[in-house]
Amino acid sequence: QVQLIESGGGLVQAGDSLRLSCAASGRTFSSLAMGWFRQAPGKEREFVAHIAVSGRTSYADSLKDRFIIPRDNAKNTLYLQMNSLKIEDAAVYYCGTKIGGATIRGQGTQVSVSS
């Protein structure tokens, strides 16, 4: 099994940047495809970004110009670099992976954006 712990959330102003981290343990991180998704109050969960084992990345169309999803396999850590944050980016951000068809995610980290 794998355990995921997100960190790095907080309150920022619109236009600021923020980097989230997702620390993985319990399984060889380099063998896992990873993703970020988010959920704002009253809204459905939304895909943010994905990085394959190969390093190939994909993004939600509305975010691809501002967000980057790097990974550091040596540190067993996934990141989400968020630039030019907007008020509508405020949400709880989760990292996740799929193992054997089951989705595993962390507890989430809150991102709040003020004007």
Contact map, one row per residue, 1 for C-alpha under 8 A:
1110000000000000000000000110000000000000000000000000000000000000000000000000000000000000000000000000000000000000000
1111000000000000000000011110000000000000000000000000000000000000000000000000000000000000000000000000000100000000000
1111100000000000000000011100000000000000000000000000000000000000000000000000000000000000000000000000000111000000000
0111110000000000000001111000000000000000000000000000000000000000000000000000000000000000000000110000000111100000000
0011111000000000000001110000000000000000000000000000000000000000000000000000000000000000000000000000000001110000000
0001111100000000000111100000000000000000000000000000000000000000000000000000000000000000000001100000000001111000000
0000111110000000000111000000000000000000000000000000000000000000000000000000000000000000000000000000000000011000000
0000011111000000011110000000000000000000000000000000000000000000000000000000000000000000000000000000000000001000000
0000001111100000011100000000000000000000000000000000000000000000000000000000000000000000000000000000000000001111000
0000000111110000000000000000000000000000000000000000000000000000000000000000000000000000000000000000000000001111000
0000000011111000000000000000000000000000000000000000000000000000000000000000000000000000000000000000000000000011110
0000000001111101110000000000000000000000000000000000000000000000000000000000000000000000000000000000000000000011110
0000000000111111000000000000000000000000000000000000000000000000000000000000000000001000000000000000000000000000111
0000000000011111000000000000000000000000000000000000000000000000000000000000000000011110000000000000000000000000111
0000000000001111100000000000000000000000000000000000000000000000000000000000000000111100000000000000000000000000000
0000000000011111110000000000000000000000000000000000000000000000000000000000000000111000000000000000000000000000000
0000000000010011111000000000000000000000000000000000000000000000000000000000000011111000000000000000000000000000000
0000000110010001111100000000000000000000000000000000000000000000000000000000000011101000000000000000000000000000000
0000000110000000111110000000000000000000000000000000000000000000000000000000001111000000000000000000000000000000000
0000011110000000011111000000000000000000000000000000000000000000000000000000001111000000000000000000000000000000000
0000011100000000001111100000000000000000000000000000000000000000000000000000111100000000000000000000000000000000000
0001111000000000000111110000000000000000000000000000000000000000000000000000111000000000000000100000000000000000000
0001110000000000000011111000000000000000000000000000000000000000000000000001110000000000000000000000000000000000000
0111100000000000000001111110100000000000000000000000000000000000000000000001110000000000000000000000000000000000000
0111000000000000000000111111100000000000000000000000000000000000000000000001000000000000000000000000000000000000000
1110000000000000000000011111000000000000000000000000000000000000000000000000000000000000000000000000000000000000000
1100000000000000000000011111100000000000000000000000000000000000000000000000000000000000000000000000000000000000000
0000000000000000000000001111111100000000000000000000000000000000000000000000000000000000000000000000000000000000000
0000000000000000000000011011111100000000000000000000000000000000000000001001100000000000000000000000000000000000000
0000000000000000000000000001111100000000000000000000100000000000000000001001000000000000000000000000000000000000000
0000000000000000000000000001111110000000000000000000100000000000000000000000000000000000000000000000000000000000000
0000000000000000000000000001111111000000000000000001100000000000000000000000000000000000000000001100000000000000000
0000000000000000000000000000001111100000000000000111100000000000000000000000000000000000000000001100000000000000000
0000000000000000000000000000000111110000000000000111000000000000000000000000010000000000000000111100000000000000000
0000000000000000000000000000000011111000000000011110000000000000000000000000000000000000000000111000000000000000000
0000000000000000000000000000000001111100000000111100000000000000000000000000000100000000000011110000000000000000000
0000000000000000000000000000000000111110000011111000000000000000000000000000000000000000000011110000000000000000000
0000000000000000000000000000000000011111000011110000000000000000000000000000000000000000001111000000000000000000000
0000000000000000000000000000000000001111101111000000000000000000000000000000000000000000001110000000000000000000000
0000000000000000000000000000000000000111111110000000000000000000000000000000000000000000011100000000000000000000000
0000000000000000000000000000000000000011111000000000000000000000000000000000000000000000001000000000000000000000000
0000000000000000000000000000000000000001111100000000000000000000000000000000000000000000000000000000000000000000000
0000000000000000000000000000000000000011111110000000000000000000000000000000000000000000000000000000000000000000000
0000000000000000000000000000000000000011011111000000000000000000000000000000000000000000000000000000000000000000000
0000000000000000000000000000000000001111001111100000000000000000000000000000000000000000000000000000000000000000000
0000000000000000000000000000000000001110000111110000000000000000000000000000000000000000000000000000000000000000000
0000000000000000000000000000000000011100000011111000000000110000000000000000000000000000000000000000000000000000000
0000000000000000000000000000000000111100000001111100000000110010000000000000000000000000000000000000000000000000000
0000000000000000000000000000000000111000000000111110000011110000000110000000000000000000000000000000000000000000000
0000000000000000000000000000000011110000000000011111000011100000000010000000000000000000000000000000000000000000000
0000000000000000000000000000000011100000000000001111111111000000000011100000000000000000000000000000000000000000000
0000000000000000000000000000000111000000000000000111111110000000000000000000000000000000000000000000000000000000000
0000000000000000000000000000011110000000000000000011111100000000000000000000000000000000000000000000000000000000000
0000000000000000000000000000000000000000000000000011111100000000000000000000000000000000000000000000000000000000000
0000000000000000000000000000000000000000000000000011111110000000000000000000000000000000000000000000000000000000000
0000000000000000000000000000000000000000000000000011111111000000000000000000000000000000000000000000000000000000000
0000000000000000000000000000000000000000000000001111001111100000000010000000000000000000000000000000000000000000000
0000000000000000000000000000000000000000000000001110000111110001000000000000000000000000000000000000000000000000000
0000000000000000000000000000000000000000000000111100000011111011001000000000000000000000000000000000000000000000000
0000000000000000000000000000000000000000000000111000000001111111000000000000000000000000000000000000000000000000000
0000000000000000000000000000000000000000000000000000000000111111000000000000000000000000000000000000000000000000000
0000000000000000000000000000000000000000000000000000000000011111100000000000000000000000000000000000000000000000000
0000000000000000000000000000000000000000000000010000000000111111111000000000000000000000000000000000000000000000000
0000000000000000000000000000000000000000000000000000000001111111111100000000000000000000000000000000000000000000000
0000000000000000000000000000000000000000000000000000000000000111111000000000000000000000000000000000000000000000000
0000000000000000000000000000000000000000000000000000000000000011111100000000000001111000000000000000000000000000000
0000000000000000000000000000000000000000000000000000000000100011111110000000000111100000000000000000000000000000000
0000000000000000000000000000000000000000000000001000000000000001011111000000000111000000000000000000000000000000000
0000000000000000000000000000000000000000000000001110000010000000001111100000011110000000000000000000000000000000000
0000000000000000000000000000000000000000000000000010000000000000000111110000011110000000000000000000000000000000000
0000000000000000000000000000000000000000000000000010000000000000000011111001111000000000000000000000000000000000000
0000000000000000000000000000000000000000000000000000000000000000000001111111110000000000000000000000000000000000000
0000000000000000000000000000110000000000000000000000000000000000000000111111100000000000000000000000000000000000000
0000000000000000000000000000000000000000000000000000000000000000000000011111100000000000000000000000000000000000000
0000000000000000000000000000000000000000000000000000000000000000000000011111100000000000000000000000000000000000000
0000000000000000000000111000110000000000000000000000000000000000000000111111110000000000000000000000000000000000000
0000000000000000000011110000100000000000000000000000000000000000000000111111111000000000000000000000000000000000000
0000000000000000000011110000000001000000000000000000000000000000000011110001111100000000000000000000000000000000000
0000000000000000001111000000000000000000000000000000000000000000000011100000111110000000000000000000000000000000000
0000000000000000001110000000000000010000000000000000000000000000001111000000011111000000000000000000000000000000000
0000000000000000111100000000000000000000000000000000000000000000001111000000001111100000000000000000000000000000000
0000000000000000111100000000000000000000000000000000000000000000011100000000000111111000000000000000000000000000000
0000000000000011110000000000000000000000000000000000000000000000011000000000000011111000000000000000000000000000000
0000000000000111100000000000000000000000000000000000000000000000010000000000000001111100000000000000000000000000000
0000000000001111110000000000000000000000000000000000000000000000010000000000000001111110100000000000000000000000100
0000000000000110000000000000000000000000000000000000000000000000000000000000000000011111110000000000000000000000100
0000000000000100000000000000000000000000000000000000000000000000000000000000000000001111110000000000000000000001111
0000000000000000000000000000000000000000000000000000000000000000000000000000000000000111110000000000000000000000100
0000000000000000000000000000000000000000000000000000000000000000000000000000000000001111111000000000000000000011100
0000000000000000000000000000000000000001000000000000000000000000000000000000000000000111111100000000000000000111100
0000000000000000000000000000000000000111100000000000000000000000000000000000000000000000111110000000000000000111000
0000000000000000000000000000000000000111000000000000000000000000000000000000000000000000011111000000000000011110000
0000000000000000000000000000000000011110000000000000000000000000000000000000000000000000001111100000000000011110000
0000010000000000000000000000000000011100000000000000000000000000000000000000000000000000000111110000000011111000000
0001010000000000000001000000000001111000000000000000000000000000000000000000000000000000000011111000000011010000000
0001000000000000000000000000000001111000000000000000000000000000000000000000000000000000000001111100001111000000000
0000000000000000000000000000000111100000000000000000000000000000000000000000000000000000000000111110001110000000000
0000000000000000000000000000000111000000000000000000000000000000000000000000000000000000000000011111111100000000000
0000000000000000000000000000000000000000000000000000000000000000000000000000000000000000000000001111111100000000000
0000000000000000000000000000000000000000000000000000000000000000000000000000000000000000000000000111110000000000000
0000000000000000000000000000000000000000000000000000000000000000000000000000000000000000000000000111111000000000000
0000000000000000000000000000000000000000000000000000000000000000000000000000000000000000000000000111111100000000000
0000000000000000000000000000000000000000000000000000000000000000000000000000000000000000000000011110111110000000000
0111000000000000000000000000000000000000000000000000000000000000000000000000000000000000000000011110011111000000000
0011000000000000000000000000000000000000000000000000000000000000000000000000000000000000000001111000001111110000000
0011110000000000000000000000000000000000000000000000000000000000000000000000000000000000000001110000000111110000000
0001110000000000000000000000000000000000000000000000000000000000000000000000000000000000000001000000000011111000000
0000111000000000000000000000000000000000000000000000000000000000000000000000000000000000000111100000000011111100000
0000011111000000000000000000000000000000000000000000000000000000000000000000000000000000000111000000000000111110000
0000000011000000000000000000000000000000000000000000000000000000000000000000000000000000011110000000000000011111000
0000000011110000000000000000000000000000000000000000000000000000000000000000000000000000111110000000000000001111100
0000000011110000000000000000000000000000000000000000000000000000000000000000000000000010111000000000000000000111110
0000000000111100000000000000000000000000000000000000000000000000000000000000000000001111110000000000000000000011111
0000000000111100000000000000000000000000000000000000000000000000000000000000000000000010000000000000000000000001111
0000000000001100000000000000000000000000000000000000000000000000000000000000000000000010000000000000000000000000111
